[in-house]
Amino acid sequence: MSSSSSDWSSKKVCVIGAGMAGLVAARELRREGLDVTVLEQSAGVGGQWLYDAATDGGDPLGMAGVHSSLYASLRLNSPREVVSFSDFPFHPIGGGDVRRYPVHGELLRFIREFCDVFGLMDAIRLDTTVVRVAVAPPRRDGSLRWTVRSKHNGDAETEEVFDAVVVATGHYSQPRLPSIDGMDKWRRRQLHSHSYRVPDSFAGEVVVIVGCNVSGKEVALELRRVAKEVHLSAKSTTEALTPSMSKMLARYDNLHLRPLVEHLCEDGRVVFDDGSFVIADAVIYCTGYNYSFPFLETEGKVTVDDNRVGPLYEHVFPPSLAPSLSFVGIPAKLILPRFAEVQSRWVAQVLSGRRTLPSPEEMLRAVEEYNRAKEAAGLPKWQTHHLFLDLEYCDEYGERHCGFPRMEQWKKELIWSSISDMRDDIETYRDDYHDSDVIRDGRRLHGWPPSPPLAPRPQEKDDDDDRRRKAFSPSKFSLR
Ligand SMILES: Cc1cc2nc3c(=O)[nH]c(=O)nc-3n(C[C@H](O)[C@H](O)[C@H](O)COP(=O)(O)OP(=O)(O)OC[C@H]3O[C@@H](n4cnc5c(N)ncnc54)[C@H](O)[C@@H]3O)c2cc1C
């Protein structure tokens, strides 16, 4: 048993970040009777979903501090039924966008409603940036405490001491850029998808998009309407040639699939590694994001190494600093809100003393075993926190750590069919889907209104979810 056994009731907990993860953490911590303060750098709650028209203008490769990476036209890529929290469904609201995959502003409305319903706003300090988190002198019983230094708007920095800190700062804000020969000398426009908002300024241009995951494809589809040519560059053109990509290429003459960019030339040429080239006006990097915790001082006890945050026991607790330091929302390639709720409940139960953690040595051993297993499976370090939508793992995780109920079968089927539809046709899957009986019954039983009538499909497809599940390959799916 670790230090988690000490009496945590009425202890002060600081949650950093008021995105979906930080907000659900605040709710769970309060439910366990803890005294919660949420510090949020933005002027509102919502995190990524607080759309920001600013684009890191002076620094289009994206290091200038804008948090949200949403572009103006973005619609959710996961069904609203599964973006919900376990006891707070993201039901369509009258007057809003009632579609299954609504526009991003709809999710922001839902998040604000979540705050209102659970009375969270009085715990949240907006416009407050955390600039330093470091170990404070310990309490008399030896347990760790944390000094949190923050800055409210233009005010002087202030310091407070907390018994625990929950880091929920998200990980889709710091661009992960490839290293391409000539990038530093290329004088035309280069930006990361983090800084892409609207297509207008690309009208008539030749654009190269590096990266063919969801963002790359969606930005390409938006740009091809106004641009002269759009070239999508993939690590492997064979792997990139999914049914969805084939359809995109067949539909639009000005959309092209290209291999890896080999180098950029000062005269505007973008040379691909098969020797072909285009003269481009802009390069957009849709190449993902890095984890970053610039405020955290742990004397090397928590590091970020090639996107591995660690060591973190079950992606949450750094063994030598647990339970007073924890992270919620680290995993990627899953539908986060519910999993962040699971992690939050676990953290809250540990901090309130209802659950204990293994010893630091055991936690460290578990982290090492987990990393070894990932490596043995051939996964690179930067994918340490990718869960590849392993819903069974998520269920077991929740049951094991905090008695969280398993996800209902109809929701799982909805996730599988959504991913399968997306892989089949990324342009139409949001508005052209056919629910199985299991999904239809599940929705009805859980109070979801009937889905709006949908346009007939261009081609016949059966609705056998079993077939879809078999065809679904977790290692290949793309999800942010
Ligand atoms: C383009 C895009 C599309 C996406 N689409 C989907 C989708 O369709 N479905 C889906 O489920 N997920 C989607 N996601 C993933 C989405 O980010 C997560 O669902 C979820 O919003 C992450 O919540 P979070 O609270 O972990 O992080 P965030 O939403 O990023 O919130 C972190 C919060 O921490 C604050 N913060 C950061 N640093 C500090 C600091 N030093 N001091 C104080 N505050 C700080 C930030 O301002 C922010 O409010 C998408 C992501 C992107 C980028």
The ligand as an ORCA input file, in Angstrom:
! r2SCAN-3c Opt
* xyz 0 1
  C      -9.106     19.011    -34.643
  C      -9.570     18.103    -33.561
  C     -10.762     17.390    -33.690
  C     -11.191     16.524    -32.705
  N     -12.355     15.824    -32.886
  C     -12.788     14.997    -31.917
  C     -14.043     14.317    -32.037
  O     -14.731     14.440    -33.027
  N     -14.423     13.501    -31.029
  C     -13.665     13.343    -29.902
  O     -14.071     12.599    -29.002
  N     -12.491     13.971    -29.761
  C     -12.042     14.795    -30.721
  N     -10.861     15.467    -30.561
  C     -10.062     15.229    -29.345
  C     -10.430     16.248    -28.248
  O      -9.361     17.070    -28.061
  C     -10.817     15.545    -26.994
  O     -12.061     14.917    -27.231
  C     -11.041     16.413    -25.772
  O     -11.593     17.639    -26.108
  C      -9.751     16.632    -25.007
  O     -10.090     17.203    -23.769
  P      -8.980     17.585    -22.710
  O      -9.714     18.213    -21.590
  O      -8.109     16.436    -22.441
  O      -8.040     18.647    -23.436
  P      -8.386     20.123    -23.974
  O      -9.739     20.160    -24.548
  O      -7.256     20.489    -24.831
  O      -8.380     20.994    -22.645
  C      -7.200     21.321    -21.952
  C      -7.428     22.636    -21.228
  O      -6.250     22.931    -20.461
  C      -5.983     24.325    -20.552
  N      -4.571     24.558    -20.246
  C      -3.510     24.092    -20.929
  N      -2.357     24.516    -20.345
  C      -2.731     25.264    -19.275
  C      -2.000     25.980    -18.277
  N      -0.672     26.011    -18.255
  N      -2.708     26.672    -17.339
  C      -4.062     26.642    -17.319
  N      -4.798     25.998    -18.261
  C      -4.138     25.291    -19.205
  C      -6.373     24.658    -21.977
  O      -6.602     26.041    -22.173
  C      -7.628     23.812    -22.167
  O      -8.788     24.512    -21.805
  C     -10.419     16.361    -31.539
  C      -9.223     17.079    -31.388
  C      -8.811     17.944    -32.382
  C      -7.541     18.701    -32.196
*
